[in-house]
């Protein structure tokens, strides 16, 4: 952004850090150094890449483990997944159907019904 007159000029600017761009550059450099597992691990920090690798049947490396060993470790430690929030929402058991808000709604509805009867 800048403002300019015939005598005085003022300019300002800012930079934006693009984490995805940094991740791509770091991964590319690791691959060029011959560190292929590290390059894939760098990309796997993105939830979209993590899910794509999982769907392709090639799970992301887990602390040096690859292939089926990594898959077992990811299943044992799902909280370390980059897409943990989505994963947890998709894998919620049916026993968690009634949350606190639902129970509160039933309680208030029952109270209102009780007050109407008396």
Secondary structure, DSSP 8 states (H G I E B T S, - for coil): -EEE-SS-EEE-------HHHHHHHHHHHHHHTT-HHHHHHHHTTSHHHHHHHHHTT----BTTB-HHHHHHHHHHTGGGSTTHHHHHHHT--GGG-S-HHHHHHHHHHHHHHHHHH-
